Amino acid sequence: MLEGILYNVVSREEGAATVRLLPESPIYKAHFPGYPVTPGVTLVQMALELMGRKLAAAKDIKFVVPVLPTADGPKLHYTWSYRDETTADITLSLADDTLCTKMTVTLQ
């Protein structure tokens, strides 16, 4: 859904993926004018798309630092591990390993 609109996949492997944000995305024109920031819901959606799963419930999501659309299109690194068939722990970090988001989700 958001691939090609908000991000492009740089690399993908088992349990991890790196994406590059597209700073010209129309999402940033609305969120927020004059101070664009990547909406939290899109960070969650990107993780689900990369995992090829759908969300059943969000148990615990922490947005630690905002993800800003810099001119060079920042790289984001997602990692995930499964606790069981329907529960996953996901982290999102910037290229310099700054933690942005961590979440535990229930998947369909």
C-alpha positions in Angstrom: 0.0 0.0 0.0 2.7 2.5 1.0 5.6 1.1 -1.0 6.5 3.4 -3.8 4.4 6.2 -2.2 6.1 6.7 1.1 9.1 4.3 0.9 11.2 2.0 -1.3 12.7 -1.2 -0.1 16.5 -1.1 -0.1 17.1 -4.7 1.3 15.0 -7.5 2.8 16.0 -10.7 4.6 14.5 -13.0 7.1 13.4 -10.9 10.1 14.7 -7.6 8.8 14.4 -5.0 6.1 15.9 -1.6 5.2 13.8 1.1 3.5 14.4 4.6 2.2 11.7 7.2 2.8 10.6 9.3 -0.1 10.7 12.9 1.1 8.5 14.0 -1.8 5.6 11.7 -0.7 2.2 13.5 -0.6 1.8 12.2 2.9 4.2 14.9 4.2 2.2 17.7 2.6 -0.6 17.0 5.1 1.4 15.8 8.1 2.4 18.5 9.1 2.6 21.5 6.8 5.9 23.4 7.6 7.2 20.6 9.8 6.8 17.2 8.1 7.0 14.1 10.2 6.3 10.5 9.3 2.9 9.5 10.8 3.1 6.8 13.4 0.4 4.7 11.7 2.5 4.6 8.5 5.5 3.3 10.5 3.3 0.5 11.7 1.9 -0.1 8.2 5.3 -0.3 6.7 6.4 -3.0 9.2 3.3 -5.0 8.4 3.9 -4.7 4.6 7.5 -5.8 5.0 6.4 -8.8 7.1 3.6 -9.6 4.7 1.1 -9.7 7.5 -2.0 -7.9 8.7 -2.6 -6.3 12.0 -5.1 -7.9 14.5 -4.2 -5.7 17.5 -1.5 -3.4 18.7 -0.5 -4.4 22.2 2.3 -1.9 22.9 3.7 0.7 20.6 6.3 3.3 21.7 7.4 6.1 19.4 10.7 7.1 20.8 11.9 9.8 18.4 10.1 11.3 15.4 11.0 10.1 11.9 11.7 13.1 9.7 11.8 13.1 5.9 15.2 14.6 5.3 16.2 15.7 1.8 18.4 12.6 1.2 15.5 10.2 2.0 16.6 8.7 5.3 17.1 4.9 5.6 15.1 3.1 8.2 15.9 -0.4 9.5 13.1 -2.7 10.6 13.8 -5.9 12.6 11.1 -8.3 13.8 10.9 -11.6 15.7 7.9 -13.8 16.4 7.0 -14.8 19.9 4.5 -17.3 18.5 2.4 -17.6 15.3 0.4 -14.4 15.9 2.6 -12.2 18.1 5.6 -10.2 16.9 8.1 -7.8 18.4 9.2 -5.1 15.9 11.9 -2.4 16.2 12.5 0.5 13.9 15.9 2.3 13.9 17.5 5.0 11.8 20.7 4.2 9.9 22.8 5.4 12.8 21.1 2.8 15.1 18.9 5.5 16.8 15.8 3.7 18.1 12.7 5.3 16.7 9.9 2.9 17.4 9.3 -0.4 19.2 6.1 -2.4 19.2 4.5 -5.7 20.1 1.6 -6.6 17.7 -0.9 -9.4 17.2 -1.1 -10.5 13.6 -3.7 -12.1 11.5 
